[in-house]
Amino acid sequence: MQRWATFDTYGTLIDWERGIGDTLHVLWPDLDRDALLADYHRFEPEVQAERPTATYRGVMAESLRRVADARGLKLANDDGDALGASLPSWPAFPEVPGALRELRSRGWRIGLLSNTDPDFLVASVRHLGIEPDLMITAAEAGSYKPAHGHWKAFLAATDADPRGLVHVAQSAFHDVAPAHELGITAVWINRLEETSDQPRAAELPDLARLPDVLEALVPARLPIDKTKVREGVRMILDGIGEDPARAGVVATPDRVADMYEEIFAGIGADAEPLLTVVAGAGHDEIIMVRDIPLYSVCEHHLLPFVGRAHVAYLPNRDGRITGLSKIARVVDILAKRLQVQERLTTEIADALDAALEPRGVFVMIEAEHLCMTMRGVEKPGSMTVTSAVRGGFRTDARTRTEALELLRRGRS
């Protein structure tokens, strides 16, 4: 299960209050800054509700005009877009870049669900310290939050499992309430020390502790339900004509549950973060780890397939590499789930490609499948060979031949 943390951007990650307040103060320096800000907060939701298809730049301009009209203030034509002009410079809160980087290092995908315009959001991302995996604005959603359009667009784009999704936001009205309505776990970042009766999974003053809180809410791997496994094994024993109470098998359900916890430890785990990057190694030729022992379980018959994986890559021009043991761990974590060999081969290649951005990836798996050995065609010793070839290994015949030659060495 892929874990996603989605964020409202302004007020949660970007200091929206400071940005708007500073701009209002520049326009009318003799008036109370907090009072002007309160006026703005009153008018903006009204404008969004009245004009759900307007650009956010237009919403800010109209809200600013209403602030001026309500107080009988003059607003020069050049100042009508004052908020839009200043928005790209609004800073992130100090703890935000570190918290987002920590989430990314723990395998979380990061999405931004914002009521702003696409060009504004792109400008603000440079303050966050990471590139988000997905950005959805009011333009893509077709509406402003608290309408549900952002979440519907997100789920359509990602097909994310709601159990692995947490929405993080400062606004109880715009974000926490609709997330609850959709059955999505929400964390309220209560920077303004407000009160709200909106249901939420956690409440934090800022993002400093967010990575640990999200880990507690959605562990990297949901625990195996051993009770269900035991019940299932007892039913199988009974179904094949065995006596589940017989001395030889009475403890079998417990043994199988414990075994499944071990051999399926990769279910829901993200392999990409295992490939920690080491920069500047200065090596630009093939790196190969050969003959990695592999044990997995075929999802069609729940029988093992056993073999070896061979993984090679060409480092990028910037010299990024990873520890050799990390490659073996990626093979292991991706094999410890219900698999088919073809998909496993592709997933190993995808993980290396995403983490290292190498010039090429070569993965080969050779395995014997017990579903062919002990049932069906009953052909013991038959080996299934699959490969995934990317980049330079695919386009350059000499590089591909060199990789195959490295595999052949020592096999005679």
C-alpha positions in Angstrom: 0.0 0.0 0.0 1.4 3.3 -1.1 1.2 6.0 1.6 0.1 9.5 0.7 0.2 12.7 2.7 -1.8 15.5 1.0 -1.5 19.1 2.2 -3.3 22.3 1.9 -0.6 24.7 0.9 -1.4 28.2 2.1 -1.6 28.5 5.9 -0.3 24.9 6.3 3.1 25.0 4.5 3.3 28.6 3.2 2.8 31.5 5.7 -0.4 32.7 4.2 -1.4 34.9 7.2 1.9 36.7 7.1 1.8 37.1 3.3 -1.7 38.6 3.2 -1.2 40.7 6.4 2.0 42.2 5.1 0.4 43.1 1.8 -2.6 44.7 3.5 -0.2 46.7 5.8 1.7 48.0 2.9 -1.5 49.2 1.2 -2.9 50.8 4.4 -0.1 51.3 6.9 -2.1 53.5 9.3 -4.8 50.9 9.9 -4.8 47.9 12.3 -3.2 45.0 10.5 -5.1 42.3 12.3 -8.5 44.0 11.7 -7.8 44.2 8.0 -6.7 40.6 8.0 -10.0 39.6 9.7 -12.0 41.5 7.1 -10.1 39.7 4.3 -10.9 36.3 5.9 -14.5 37.2 6.0 -14.7 38.2 2.3 -12.6 35.5 0.6 -14.9 32.5 1.4 -17.9 34.6 0.2 -16.2 35.3 -3.1 -15.1 31.7 -3.6 -18.7 30.5 -3.0 -20.1 33.1 -5.4 -17.5 32.5 -8.1 -16.5 28.8 -8.0 -14.8 29.0 -11.5 -12.9 32.2 -11.0 -9.1 32.2 -10.8 -7.6 32.5 -7.4 -5.9 35.7 -8.6 -9.4 37.0 -9.4 -10.7 35.9 -6.0 -7.9 37.7 -4.1 -8.5 40.9 -6.2 -12.2 40.9 -5.5 -11.8 40.1 -1.8 -9.3 43.0 -1.6 -11.7 45.3 -3.3 -14.5 44.3 -0.8 -12.1 45.0 2.1 -11.5 48.5 0.7 -15.2 49.1 0.0 -16.3 48.0 3.5 -13.9 50.5 5.1 -14.4 53.3 2.5 -10.7 53.0 1.5 -9.2 53.9 -1.8 -7.6 51.2 -3.9 -5.6 52.4 -6.9 -5.9 50.4 -10.1 -2.2 49.3 -9.8 -3.0 47.9 -6.3 -5.9 45.6 -7.3 -3.5 42.7 -7.9 -1.3 43.5 -4.9 -1.9 40.1 -3.3 -1.3 38.1 -6.5 1.9 40.1 -7.2 3.2 39.3 -3.7 2.2 35.7 -3.3 5.2 34.1 -5.0 7.4 35.6 -2.3 5.5 34.3 0.7 7.8 32.1 2.7 7.3 28.6 4.0 7.1 28.1 7.8 10.6 27.3 9.1 10.0 23.7 10.0 8.2 22.8 6.7 11.2 21.8 4.4 12.7 19.5 7.0 9.4 17.8 7.8 8.6 17.2 4.2 12.1 15.8 3.5 11.7 13.5 6.4 8.4 12.3 5.2 9.8 11.6 1.7 12.7 9.7 3.3 10.2 7.4 5.0 8.5 6.5 1.8 5.6 8.9 1.8 4.3 10.4 -1.4 3.4 14.0 -1.1 0.5 15.8 -2.8 -0.6 19.4 -2.7 -4.4 20.2 -2.8 -4.7 23.9 -3.1 -7.4 26.5 -3.8 -4.8 28.6 -5.7 -3.9 28.9 -9.4 -1.4 26.6 -11.0 1.2 29.3 -11.6 1.0 30.5 -8.0 1.5 26.9 -6.7 4.5 26.3 -8.9 6.0 29.6 -7.6 5.4 28.6 -4.0 6.9 25.0 -4.3 10.4 26.4 -4.5 10.1 27.4 -0.9 9.2 23.9 0.3 12.5 22.1 -0.2 11.0 19.1 -2.1 9.1 18.6 -5.4 5.7 17.2 -4.7 4.5 14.0 -6.4 1.2 15.5 -7.4 -0.3 19.0 -7.4 -4.1 19.7 -7.7 -5.4 23.3 -7.8 -8.9 24.7 -8.1 -8.4 24.7 -11.9 -8.0 20.9 -12.0 -10.6 20.3 -9.3 -13.2 22.6 -10.9 -14.2 24.0 -7.5 -12.8 25.6 -4.3 -12.6 23.7 -1.1 -14.6 22.8 1.0 -16.2 21.3 -2.1 -14.9 17.8 -2.7 -13.4 18.3 -6.1 -9.8 18.3 -5.0 -10.0 14.9 -3.4 -12.0 13.4 -6.2 -9.4 14.6 -8.7 -6.6 13.3 -6.5 -8.2 9.8 -6.2 -8.9 9.7 -9.9 -5.2 10.6 -10.6 -3.6 8.2 -8.1 -6.1 5.4 -7.4 -4.7 5.7 -3.9 -5.9 3.3 -1.1 -7.9 5.6 1.3 -6.4 3.6 4.2 -3.0 5.0 3.3 -4.1 8.6 2.8 -3.8 11.4 5.4 -4.8 15.0 4.7 -2.9 17.7 6.6 -4.3 21.2 6.8 -4.6 24.4 8.8 -8.2 25.1 7.9 -10.9 23.2 9.8 -13.5 24.7 7.5 -11.9 24.2 4.1 -10.0 21.0 4.7 -10.6 19.0 7.9 -14.4 19.0 7.6 -14.6 17.8 3.9 -11.9 15.2 4.6 -14.0 13.8 7.4 -17.1 13.8 5.1 -15.1 11.7 2.6 -13.9 9.3 5.2 -10.3 10.5 4.9 -8.0 10.7 7.9 -7.2 14.3 8.7 -4.5 16.0 10.8 -5.3 19.6 11.9 -2.3 22.0 12.0 -3.7 24.5 14.4 -1.2 27.3 14.1 -3.7 29.9 15.2 -4.7 28.1 18.4 -8.3 28.0 17.3 -11.1 25.8 18.6 -13.1 23.4 16.4 -15.4 20.4 16.9 -14.5 18.9 13.5 -13.3 15.3 13.9 -9.6 14.8 13.3 -7.1 12.1 13.9 -4.6 14.4 15.5 -4.0 18.1 16.2 -0.5 19.7 16.0 0.7 23.3 16.4 3.1 22.9 13.4 4.7 20.2 11.3 7.7 19.5 13.5 6.3 16.2 14.9 4.2 15.4 11.8 6.4 12.6 10.4 6.2 10.6 13.6 2.4 11.2 13.9 1.8 10.0 10.4 3.9 6.9 11.0 1.7 6.1 14.0 -1.5 6.7 12.0 -0.5 4.7 8.9 2.4 2.3 9.6 4.6 1.4 6.6 3.0 -2.0 6.7 -0.4 -2.9 8.2 0.0 -5.7 10.7 -1.0 -9.2 9.5 -4.3 -10.4 10.9 -3.1 -13.6 12.4 -6.6 -14.5 13.8 -8.0 -14.5 10.2 -5.0 -16.6 9.0 -5.5 -19.1 11.7 -9.2 -19.4 11.0 -8.5 -19.8 7.3 -5.9 -22.6 7.8 -8.4 -24.5 10.0 -11.0 -24.2 7.3 -8.5 -25.5 4.7 -7.6 -28.4 6.9 -11.2 -29.3 7.4 -11.9 -28.7 3.7 -9.3 -31.2 2.5 -10.6 -33.9 4.9 -8.1 -33.4 7.7 -9.1 -33.3 11.3 -8.0 -29.8 12.6 -7.8 -31.2 16.1 -5.4 -34.0 15.2 -2.2 -33.8 17.2 0.1 -33.4 14.2 -1.8 -30.4 12.8 -3.5 -28.8 15.8 -0.7 -26.2 16.0 -0.4 -25.8 12.2 -2.7 -22.7 12.1 -0.3 -20.9 14.5 2.8 -22.0 12.6 1.3 -20.8 9.3 0.3 -17.4 10.7 3.8 -16.9 12.1 5.3 -18.0 8.7 3.1 -15.6 6.7 4.1 -12.7 8.9 7.7 -13.4 7.8 7.4 -14.4 4.2 4.9 -11.6 3.4 6.7 -8.9 5.2 7.0 -6.9 2.0 3.2 -6.4 1.5 2.6 -2.6 1.6 6.2 -1.7 2.0 7.8 0.8 -0.3 11.2 -0.4 -1.7 12.4 2.9 -3.2 13.5 4.6 0.1 15.8 1.6 0.8 18.0 2.8 -2.1 19.7 5.5 -0.2 21.8 7.6 -2.6 25.5 8.2 -2.3 26.7 11.1 -4.5 30.0 11.7 -6.2 31.4 8.2 -6.4 33.0 9.0 -9.8 32.1 5.6 -11.3 30.3 5.7 -14.6 30.4 2.1 -15.8 28.3 -1.0 -15.0 27.6 -1.9 -11.4 26.1 -5.4 -11.0 25.0 -7.5 -8.1 24.6 -11.1 -9.3 23.0 -14.2 -7.9 20.9 -12.6 -5.3 18.9 -15.5 -3.7 15.2 -14.9 -4.2 12.1 -16.6 -2.6 8.6 -15.5 -3.4 5.0 -16.8 -3.5 3.1 -17.1 -6.7 -0.3 -15.3 -6.3 -2.1 -17.8 -8.5 -1.6 -21.0 -6.5 0.1 -19.7 -3.3 3.1 -21.9 -4.0 6.7 -20.7 -3.8 9.0 -19.8 -6.7 12.7 -19.9 -5.9 15.6 -18.6 -7.8 18.2 -15.8 -8.3 18.0 -12.1 -9.3 20.7 -10.3 -11.2 20.6 -6.5 -11.0 22.8 -4.0 -12.8 22.7 -0.2 -13.5 24.7 2.5 -15.2 25.2 5.4 -12.7 24.0 8.8 -13.8 26.5 11.4 -15.0 26.3 13.0 -11.5 27.8 9.8 -10.0 24.8 8.8 -7.9 25.1 5.2 -6.6 23.6 3.1 -3.7 25.0 0.6 -1.3 25.3 -2.9 -2.8 23.4 -4.4 0.1 20.5 -2.0 -0.6 20.0 -3.7 -4.0 19.6 -7.1 -2.3 17.2 -5.6 0.3 15.0 -4.2 -2.6 14.9 -7.6 -4.2 14.0 -9.1 -0.8 11.2 -6.7 0.1 9.6 -6.8 -3.3 9.7 -10.7 -3.3 8.1 -10.9 0.2 4.6 -10.5 -1.1 2.2 -12.3 -3.5 3.9 -12.0 -6.8 4.2 -13.1 -10.4 7.8 -13.2 -11.7 7.2 -10.8 -14.6 5.9 -8.1 -12.3 8.6 -8.6 -9.7 11.2 -8.1 -12.4 9.6 -4.8 -13.5 9.2 -3.6 -9.9 12.9 -4.0 -9.1 13.8 -2.1 -12.2 11.3 0.7 -11.4 12.6 1.1 -7.9 16.2 1.6 -9.1 15.1 3.9 -11.9 13.1 6.1 -9.6 15.7 6.3 -6.8 18.9 6.7 -8.8 17.8 8.0 -12.2 20.6 6.0 -13.8 21.5 5.9 -17.4 20.4 2.3 -17.6 18.9 -0.6 -15.6 19.2 -4.3 -16.3 17.3 -6.9 -14.2 17.1 -10.6 -14.8 15.4 -13.2 -12.7 15.8 -17.0 -13.1 13.4 -19.0 -10.9 11.8 -22.4 -10.5 8.0 -22.4 -9.9 6.6 -25.1 -7.7 3.3 -24.7 -9.4 5.0 -26.2 -12.5 7.1 -28.7 -10.5 4.7 -30.4 -8.1 1.4 -29.9 -9.9 0.0 -29.3 -13.4 2.6 -30.2 -16.0 5.0 -31.5 -13.3 8.3 -30.4 -14.9 10.9 -30.2 -12.1 14.0 -28.3 -13.0 12.2 -25.9 -15.4 13.5 -22.4 -15.1 11.6 -19.3 -16.0 13.7 -16.3 -17.1 12.4 -12.8 -17.2 14.2 -9.5 -17.8 13.6 -5.7 -17.6 16.0 -3.6 -19.6 16.0 0.2 -19.5 18.1 3.1 -20.9 21.6 2.3 -22.1 21.2 -1.4 -21.7 18.3 -1.3 -24.1 19.6 1.1 -26.7 23.3 0.1 -26.7 23.9 -3.4 -27.9 27.6 -3.3 -26.6 26.5 -2.4 -23.1 23.8 -5.1 -23.0 26.3 -7.7 -24.3 28.8 -6.6 -21.5 26.1 -7.2 -18.9 25.2 -10.6 -20.3 28.9 -11.5 -20.3 29.3 -10.5 -16.7 26.4 -12.9 -15.9 28.0 -15.8 -17.8 31.4 -15.5 -16.0 31.9 -18.2 -13.4 29.1 -20.4 -14.7 31.2 -22.8 -16.7 
